[in-house]
Amino acid sequence: MEKVTKFKERFNEVLGYSYIKQTELANAANVSKQCISDYKSGKSVPSIDNYI
């Protein structure tokens, strides 16, 4: 659970500093907008398998 909380905090911090919109990030990462929303809320974290 700590891993999810840490990711959520860092993800939101980085999003706060950037000018990229969640939709743009989803398109660039080839994931759904809902997936980005889940990362932001801490409902899930990305799998490393998706990015290798």
C-alpha positions as CSV (number, residue, x, y, z in Angstrom):
1,M,0.0,0.0,0.0
2,E,2.9,2.4,0.7
3,K,4.1,2.0,-2.9
4,V,0.7,3.2,-4.2
5,T,0.6,6.1,-1.8
6,K,4.2,7.1,-2.7
7,F,3.5,6.9,-6.5
8,K,0.3,8.9,-6.1
9,E,2.0,11.7,-4.2
10,R,4.9,11.9,-6.7
11,F,2.6,11.6,-9.8
12,N,0.4,14.4,-8.5
13,E,3.5,16.5,-7.7
14,V,4.9,16.1,-11.1
15,L,1.6,16.8,-12.8
16,G,1.3,20.0,-10.7
17,Y,4.6,21.3,-12.0
18,S,4.0,20.4,-15.7
19,Y,1.8,22.1,-18.2
20,I,0.7,18.8,-19.8
21,K,-3.0,17.9,-19.5
22,Q,-4.1,14.4,-18.4
23,T,-5.5,13.7,-21.8
24,E,-2.2,14.6,-23.5
25,L,-0.3,12.4,-21.0
26,A,-2.7,9.5,-21.6
27,N,-2.1,9.8,-25.4
28,A,1.7,10.0,-25.0
29,A,1.7,7.0,-22.7
30,N,-0.7,5.1,-24.8
31,V,-3.2,4.5,-22.0
32,S,-6.7,5.7,-21.3
33,K,-7.7,8.9,-19.6
34,Q,-9.3,6.7,-16.9
35,C,-6.0,5.0,-16.3
36,I,-4.3,8.4,-15.7
37,S,-7.2,9.3,-13.4
38,D,-6.7,6.1,-11.5
39,Y,-3.0,6.8,-11.1
40,K,-3.8,10.3,-9.8
41,S,-6.3,9.1,-7.3
42,G,-4.1,6.2,-6.1
43,K,-6.5,3.5,-7.3
44,S,-3.7,1.9,-9.3
45,V,-0.1,2.2,-10.4
46,P,1.4,1.5,-13.8
47,S,2.8,-1.9,-14.5
48,I,6.4,-1.9,-15.5
49,D,5.4,-4.4,-18.2
50,N,3.5,-1.6,-20.0
51,Y,6.6,0.4,-20.5
52,I,9.2,-2.1,-21.5
